[in-house]
Amino acid sequence: MSITVDGVELPPHVSWSSFESWLSCGKKFYLQKIAKAEQRPGWAAIGGSAVHAATEALDLAEWEASRQDAEISRRLGLDTPTEGRA
């Protein structure tokens, strides 16, 4: 059995969180759950993603530089054994 409101078929089951969402803002519930409207990320999410990408690139560059430094030191015989290494 399906329920139709204003020509829109409602889902057969509504979770408690969906019901609370509908109570707080019926239009938001309709757009998210019924119409399945595309959601664009907010500026905070976009900015956060950009910051994470930039810091990851810096960390990878620093890691690669330290690997190269260690390899140069090893080849020149300048490396010192660390504890636990034979």
Helices and strands as residue ranges (DSSP letters): E 4-5, E 8-9, H 16-24, H 26-29, I 30-34, H 43-76
